[in-house]
Amino acid sequence: MVQVGRVIDDWARLRDVRLRALAESPEAFGSTLAREQLYTDEQWRSWQQSAAWFIAFDGERPVGLVGGRHDPVEWLLIAMWVAPEVRGQGVGKRLVDAVVAEAARRGASAVALHVTDRNLVARKAYERFGFVASGEWESFTREGIHRRERMRLPVTGSTTNQ
């Protein structure tokens, strides 16, 4: 059974999972594998401290990652990734639930995220979890990706179905 745990001080494990995510799903992120492979240990430590991070584990093997942080307006879910071998097994829901619980603990009323116009699989998953498209689009230019939309989930709402 896959378990989700909070990353407190293990920046190296966080780095390893993030680099795997960037290698496996490059189109899903605002950064690139080439860029983040150049990060120093100090940059990874800083990245780890920039958000509340959660990793999903299948036994000892990391199979998912997500972060949550407060942006100027609301809590923001970032860097979501689930390994292909465990997709469709509820791992994404557990990761989202971890961020929503942390946001609620810190008094947030909603959690938002950005999804690119080309990532239809992620959009459908977020909709299943209860996120609603806001209609707030912004330019986002990276290797064929041109726009992303903000989606929101009230913290008092629940993520449903997987």
C-alpha positions in Angstrom: 0.0 0.0 0.0 1.3 3.4 -0.9 1.9 5.8 2.0 2.4 9.6 1.9 4.8 11.3 4.2 5.9 14.8 4.9 9.5 15.7 3.9 11.2 17.6 6.7 14.9 17.5 6.3 15.6 15.0 3.5 16.4 17.5 0.6 18.5 14.8 -1.2 15.5 12.4 -1.4 13.3 15.3 -2.5 15.9 16.2 -5.2 16.0 12.6 -6.5 12.2 12.3 -6.8 11.9 15.7 -8.4 14.6 14.9 -11.0 12.8 11.6 -11.7 9.5 13.5 -12.2 11.1 16.0 -14.6 12.7 13.2 -16.6 9.5 11.1 -16.8 7.0 13.9 -17.4 8.9 16.9 -18.8 5.7 18.5 -20.3 4.0 18.8 -16.9 6.3 21.2 -15.2 7.5 24.8 -15.5 11.1 23.8 -15.1 13.3 21.4 -17.0 15.5 18.4 -16.0 18.5 20.1 -17.6 18.0 23.2 -15.5 17.4 21.5 -12.2 20.3 19.0 -12.6 22.6 22.0 -12.3 21.2 23.0 -8.9 23.7 23.0 -6.1 23.1 21.3 -2.8 22.3 24.7 -1.3 19.7 25.4 -4.0 18.1 22.0 -3.2 18.1 22.8 0.5 16.4 26.2 -0.2 13.9 24.5 -2.6 13.0 22.0 0.1 12.4 24.8 2.6 10.2 26.8 0.1 7.1 24.6 0.6 5.5 21.8 2.6 6.6 18.7 0.6 5.1 15.3 0.6 6.4 12.1 -1.0 4.3 9.0 -1.7 6.1 5.7 -1.1 5.4 2.2 -2.3 7.4 0.4 0.4 10.8 2.2 0.3 10.4 3.3 -3.3 9.2 7.0 -3.9 6.4 7.0 -6.4 4.9 10.5 -6.1 5.6 14.1 -5.1 3.7 17.3 -4.3 4.3 20.5 -2.5 2.1 23.2 -1.1 3.0 26.8 -0.1 1.2 30.1 0.5 1.5 32.4 -2.4 0.4 36.1 -2.1 -3.3 35.1 -2.4 -3.9 31.5 -1.3 -2.3 28.1 -0.9 -0.8 26.8 -4.0 -0.3 23.1 -4.9 3.0 22.7 -6.8 5.2 20.1 -8.5 2.5 17.3 -8.5 3.8 14.1 -9.9 2.8 10.4 -9.7 5.0 7.6 -11.1 3.4 5.9 -14.2 3.4 2.5 -12.5 1.1 3.6 -9.7 -1.2 6.0 -11.6 -4.9 5.3 -11.2 -4.4 3.7 -7.8 -5.3 6.7 -5.6 -1.8 8.1 -5.1 -2.7 11.5 -6.6 -5.6 11.8 -4.3 -3.6 11.0 -1.3 -0.9 13.6 -2.3 -3.6 16.3 -2.9 -5.3 15.4 0.4 -1.9 15.9 2.2 -1.5 19.4 0.8 -5.2 20.3 1.5 -4.8 19.1 5.1 -1.7 21.2 5.6 -3.4 24.2 4.1 -6.3 23.7 6.4 -4.0 23.4 9.4 -2.5 26.7 8.5 -5.9 28.4 8.1 -6.2 28.5 4.3 -9.7 28.7 2.8 -8.7 27.3 -0.6 -5.9 25.5 -2.5 -5.1 26.5 -6.0 -2.9 25.1 -8.7 -1.9 25.8 -12.3 -2.5 23.3 -15.1 -1.3 23.9 -18.7 -3.6 23.9 -21.6 -2.0 20.7 -23.0 -2.1 18.6 -19.8 -5.6 17.2 -20.2 -4.9 14.1 -18.1 -3.9 16.2 -15.1 -6.9 18.6 -15.6 -9.3 15.6 -15.5 -7.6 14.3 -12.4 -7.8 17.6 -10.6 -11.5 17.9 -11.6 -12.1 14.5 -10.1 -10.5 15.7 -6.9 -12.9 18.6 -6.8 -10.8 21.4 -8.3 -12.7 23.9 -10.4 -11.3 25.8 -13.4 -11.2 29.5 -12.5 -11.1 30.9 -16.1 -7.9 32.8 -15.0 -5.4 32.1 -17.7 -1.8 33.3 -17.9 0.9 33.1 -20.5 3.3 30.4 -19.9 5.9 29.7 -22.6 8.0 26.6 -22.4 8.7 24.1 -25.2 5.3 24.3 -26.9 3.3 25.1 -23.8 1.7 28.5 -24.1 -0.9 28.9 -21.4 -1.9 27.7 -18.0 -5.1 28.0 -16.0 -5.6 28.4 -12.2 -7.9 25.8 -10.6 -9.2 26.0 -7.1 -10.5 23.7 -4.4 -12.1 25.0 -1.2 -10.3 23.6 1.8 -13.7 22.8 3.4 -14.5 20.7 0.3 -13.3 17.2 -0.1 -11.4 15.5 -2.9 -13.6 12.9 -4.4 -13.1 9.7 -6.3 -9.8 8.7 -7.8 
